[in-house]
Amino acid sequence: MQTDPISDLLTRIRNAAKARHARVDIPTSKLKAEVARILKEEGYISTYKLVEENKVRKTLRLFLKYTPDRRSVITDLKRVSKPGSRRYKGATEIRPVVGGMGISIMTTPKGVMTGRAARKAHVGGEVLCEVW
């Protein structure tokens, strides 16, 4: 049984990037699709799409991005807020990740957004993960 779907998403991306796979398939949910949207907007993956395997189950397919010398654009992913230990930040407490070279992904009352966008919109929320 899977208890933390966001950790599963991050682990699958991390493993696929280390193995230099072109794509990775992940069981879908609305939250995972939003995280994928942010990763695409910020340039960490090339694209993503929803694939219908059958009428019941949909899969989120992420296409990973690499530099010309075949190094992954994603250096690392870190889960911040976990099911047993939730981490919430106010708008003024949100700090840059790796000196501004990375992003944090947050769930806020205005939807899923990066830490930078949440700080700009003056909203806080739960910090899901950090990517750099």
C-alpha positions as a Markdown table, in Angstrom:
| # | Residue | x | y | z |
|---|---|---|---|---|
| 1 | Met | 0.0 | 0.0 | 0.0 |
| 2 | Gln | 1.2 | 3.4 | -0.9 |
| 3 | Thr | 1.0 | 5.9 | 1.9 |
| 4 | Asp | 2.6 | 9.1 | 0.4 |
| 5 | Pro | 1.9 | 9.7 | -3.3 |
| 6 | Ile | 4.1 | 12.8 | -3.5 |
| 7 | Ser | 7.1 | 10.9 | -2.2 |
| 8 | Asp | 6.4 | 8.2 | -4.7 |
| 9 | Leu | 6.3 | 10.8 | -7.5 |
| 10 | Leu | 9.6 | 12.3 | -6.4 |
| 11 | Thr | 11.3 | 9.0 | -6.0 |
| 12 | Arg | 10.2 | 7.8 | -9.5 |
| 13 | Ile | 11.5 | 11.0 | -11.0 |
| 14 | Arg | 14.8 | 10.8 | -9.1 |
| 15 | Asn | 15.3 | 7.2 | -10.1 |
| 16 | Ala | 14.5 | 7.8 | -13.7 |
| 17 | Ala | 16.8 | 10.8 | -13.9 |
| 18 | Lys | 19.7 | 8.8 | -12.3 |
| 19 | Ala | 19.1 | 5.9 | -14.8 |
| 20 | Arg | 18.9 | 8.5 | -17.7 |
| 21 | His | 15.5 | 7.4 | -18.8 |
| 22 | Ala | 13.7 | 9.6 | -21.4 |
| 23 | Arg | 10.3 | 9.3 | -19.6 |
| 24 | Val | 8.7 | 8.0 | -16.5 |
| 25 | Asp | 5.1 | 6.8 | -16.0 |
| 26 | Ile | 3.3 | 7.6 | -12.7 |
| 27 | Pro | -0.2 | 6.8 | -11.5 |
| 28 | Thr | -2.1 | 10.1 | -11.8 |
| 29 | Ser | -3.9 | 12.4 | -9.4 |
| 30 | Lys | -4.8 | 16.1 | -9.6 |
| 31 | Leu | -2.1 | 17.1 | -7.2 |
| 32 | Lys | 0.6 | 15.1 | -9.1 |
| 33 | Ala | -0.6 | 16.7 | -12.4 |
| 34 | Glu | -0.2 | 20.2 | -10.8 |
| 35 | Val | 3.3 | 19.3 | -9.6 |
| 36 | Ala | 4.1 | 18.2 | -13.1 |
| 37 | Arg | 2.7 | 21.5 | -14.5 |
| 38 | Ile | 5.0 | 23.5 | -12.2 |
| 39 | Leu | 8.0 | 21.4 | -13.1 |
| 40 | Lys | 7.4 | 22.0 | -16.8 |
| 41 | Glu | 6.8 | 25.8 | -16.3 |
| 42 | Glu | 10.1 | 26.0 | -14.3 |
| 43 | Gly | 12.0 | 24.1 | -17.0 |
| 44 | Tyr | 12.8 | 20.9 | -15.0 |
| 45 | Ile | 11.0 | 18.6 | -17.3 |
| 46 | Ser | 10.4 | 19.0 | -21.1 |
| 47 | Thr | 6.7 | 18.0 | -21.0 |
| 48 | Tyr | 4.1 | 15.8 | -19.5 |
| 49 | Lys | 0.8 | 14.2 | -20.6 |
| 50 | Leu | -2.1 | 12.1 | -19.3 |
| 51 | Val | -2.2 | 8.7 | -21.0 |
| 52 | Glu | -5.3 | 6.6 | -20.8 |
| 53 | Glu | -4.3 | 2.9 | -20.5 |
| 54 | Asn | -7.9 | 1.8 | -20.1 |
| 55 | Lys | -11.2 | 3.4 | -19.1 |
| 56 | Val | -10.5 | 3.0 | -15.4 |
| 57 | Arg | -6.8 | 4.1 | -14.9 |
| 58 | Lys | -4.9 | 7.1 | -16.2 |
| 59 | Thr | -1.2 | 7.5 | -16.1 |
| 60 | Leu | 0.9 | 10.7 | -15.9 |
| 61 | Arg | 3.8 | 10.5 | -18.3 |
| 62 | Leu | 6.7 | 12.9 | -17.6 |
| 63 | Phe | 9.4 | 13.4 | -20.2 |
| 64 | Leu | 12.7 | 14.3 | -18.5 |
| 65 | Lys | 15.0 | 17.0 | -19.6 |
| 66 | Tyr | 18.8 | 16.6 | -20.0 |
| 67 | Thr | 21.8 | 18.9 | -20.8 |
| 68 | Pro | 23.7 | 18.3 | -24.0 |
| 69 | Asp | 26.3 | 16.2 | -22.1 |
| 70 | Arg | 23.4 | 13.9 | -20.8 |
| 71 | Arg | 23.3 | 15.2 | -17.2 |
| 72 | Ser | 19.8 | 15.6 | -15.7 |
| 73 | Val | 18.4 | 19.1 | -15.3 |
| 74 | Ile | 17.1 | 18.0 | -11.9 |
| 75 | Thr | 20.0 | 17.7 | -9.5 |
| 76 | Asp | 17.9 | 16.6 | -6.6 |
| 77 | Leu | 14.3 | 16.5 | -5.2 |
| 78 | Lys | 13.5 | 16.7 | -1.5 |
| 79 | Arg | 10.2 | 16.0 | 0.3 |
| 80 | Val | 9.7 | 18.7 | 2.9 |
| 81 | Ser | 6.2 | 18.1 | 4.4 |
| 82 | Lys | 5.6 | 14.5 | 5.2 |
| 83 | Pro | 2.4 | 12.7 | 6.3 |
| 84 | Gly | 3.7 | 12.4 | 9.9 |
| 85 | Ser | 5.2 | 15.9 | 10.0 |
| 86 | Arg | 3.5 | 18.6 | 8.0 |
| 87 | Arg | 5.5 | 21.8 | 7.3 |
| 88 | Tyr | 3.6 | 25.0 | 6.8 |
| 89 | Lys | 5.1 | 28.4 | 6.0 |
| 90 | Gly | 3.6 | 31.9 | 6.1 |
| 91 | Ala | 4.2 | 34.2 | 3.2 |
| 92 | Thr | 7.0 | 36.0 | 5.0 |
| 93 | Glu | 8.7 | 32.8 | 6.0 |
| 94 | Ile | 9.2 | 31.4 | 2.5 |
| 95 | Arg | 12.9 | 31.4 | 1.6 |
| 96 | Pro | 14.8 | 30.8 | -1.6 |
| 97 | Val | 15.9 | 27.2 | -2.3 |
| 98 | Val | 19.7 | 26.7 | -2.9 |
| 99 | Gly | 20.3 | 30.4 | -3.1 |
| 100 | Gly | 17.5 | 31.0 | -5.6 |
| 101 | Met | 18.8 | 28.2 | -8.0 |
| 102 | Gly | 15.9 | 25.8 | -7.0 |
| 103 | Ile | 12.2 | 26.0 | -6.4 |
| 104 | Ser | 9.8 | 25.0 | -3.6 |
| 105 | Ile | 6.4 | 23.7 | -4.5 |
| 106 | Met | 3.5 | 24.6 | -2.2 |
| 107 | Thr | -0.2 | 24.0 | -1.8 |
| 108 | Thr | -1.9 | 27.3 | -0.9 |
| 109 | Pro | -5.5 | 28.4 | -0.7 |
| 110 | Lys | -5.0 | 29.8 | -4.2 |
| 111 | Gly | -3.8 | 26.4 | -5.6 |
| 112 | Val | -0.5 | 24.7 | -6.1 |
| 113 | Met | 2.3 | 27.1 | -6.9 |
| 114 | Thr | 6.0 | 27.8 | -6.4 |
| 115 | Gly | 7.4 | 29.4 | -3.2 |
| 116 | Arg | 8.3 | 32.5 | -5.2 |
| 117 | Ala | 4.8 | 32.9 | -6.6 |
| 118 | Ala | 3.3 | 32.3 | -3.1 |
| 119 | Arg | 5.6 | 35.0 | -1.6 |
| 120 | Lys | 4.6 | 37.4 | -4.4 |
| 121 | Ala | 0.9 | 36.6 | -3.9 |
| 122 | His | 1.3 | 37.0 | -0.1 |
| 123 | Val | -0.1 | 33.6 | 0.7 |
| 124 | Gly | 1.4 | 30.8 | 2.8 |
| 125 | Gly | 0.7 | 27.1 | 2.8 |
| 126 | Glu | 2.2 | 23.6 | 3.0 |
| 127 | Val | 5.6 | 23.1 | 1.5 |
| 128 | Leu | 5.4 | 19.9 | -0.5 |
| 129 | Cys | 8.9 | 19.6 | -1.9 |
| 130 | Glu | 12.0 | 21.4 | -3.0 |
| 131 | Val | 13.6 | 20.8 | -6.5 |
| 132 | Trp | 17.0 | 22.0 | -7.6 |
